[in-house]
């Protein structure tokens, strides 16, 4: 499958500046046009598939995937006055910042969370926050939100008689079908089977 992906220069420059704290107005890509990069392709195809299915995981996934695309472009194909190696800093979130973000995720399980909303909990720009979150936890904000939603779904399935469709809504999944697919992929059983097993 061939993917034609277009990212505005303004978004690239803004992201570079947010990540490095420098001026990236002179940013240029080494290669223009077609780029054959396996990582870019994998991210782009995943993003395209998600959008084709109606983005059931919400904006957070799309924002995270877009950021990963831009980061790879900046690391591998861009130059500007500011040293690109500054993208490799090893700062992390403080334990207080991380607790604030996780608490927010847990307190808003059914909301369509965005990078901007989560970043506000830690006091960073969305792009900088996503990098720090991954460096701190080893997972993307989207992965953590998904994990927290599945844990909440497990609690609801064990302790309530809510329908599967209602559990999907309460835990932030776009619909029951997508909820069932993600749940089964993560836990190797359907939500209905999990509910039956947990009540034996």
SULNORJO-V913925 format. One record per residue. N is the residue number from 1. NEAR is the number of other ideal C-beta (glycine too) atoms within 10 Angstrom. Layout:
BEGIN
<<N,NEAR> <N,NEAR>>
END
This chain:
BEGIN
<<1,7> <2,6> <3,11> <4,7> <5,15> <6,4> <7,12> <8,8> <9,10> <10,8> <11,13> <12,18> <13,17> <14,15> <15,24> <16,25> <17,18> <18,18> <19,23> <20,19> <21,11> <22,14> <23,13> <24,21> <25,10> <26,10> <27,20> <28,11> <29,15> <30,10> <31,12> <32,8> <33,5> <34,7> <35,15> <36,7> <37,15> <38,7> <39,13> <40,18> <41,15> <42,12> <43,21> <44,20> <45,14> <46,13> <47,20> <48,15> <49,10> <50,16> <51,12> <52,8> <53,13> <54,9> <55,15> <56,16> <57,21> <58,18> <59,15> <60,25> <61,21> <62,17> <63,20> <64,24> <65,20> <66,19> <67,24> <68,20> <69,20> <70,19> <71,19> <72,18> <73,22> <74,21> <75,13> <76,15> <77,16> <78,20> <79,13> <80,18> <81,10> <82,18> <83,11> <84,18> <85,9> <86,12> <87,15> <88,10> <89,14> <90,6> <91,10> <92,15> <93,20> <94,13> <95,9> <96,9> <97,18> <98,18> <99,13> <100,17> <101,25> <102,16> <103,11> <104,16> <105,22> <106,13> <107,8> <108,15> <109,19> <110,13> <111,13> <112,13> <113,22> <114,17> <115,24> <116,13> <117,17> <118,26> <119,20> <120,16> <121,17> <122,20> <123,12> <124,20> <125,18> <126,20> <127,22> <128,19> <129,24> <130,24> <131,22> <132,21> <133,27> <134,19> <135,14> <136,17> <137,16> <138,9> <139,13> <140,20> <141,25> <142,22> <143,16> <144,20> <145,26> <146,20> <147,13> <148,18> <149,24> <150,19> <151,12> <152,18> <153,26> <154,19> <155,14> <156,19> <157,23> <158,12> <159,10> <160,12> <161,8> <162,15> <163,10> <164,19> <165,13> <166,13> <167,23> <168,26> <169,16> <170,17> <171,24> <172,23> <173,26> <174,16> <175,13> <176,16> <177,14> <178,15> <179,25> <180,17> <181,15> <182,20> <183,26> <184,14> <185,9> <186,13> <187,14> <188,9> <189,13> <190,15> <191,23> <192,12> <193,14> <194,18> <195,19> <196,12> <197,11> <198,12> <199,9> <200,4>>
END
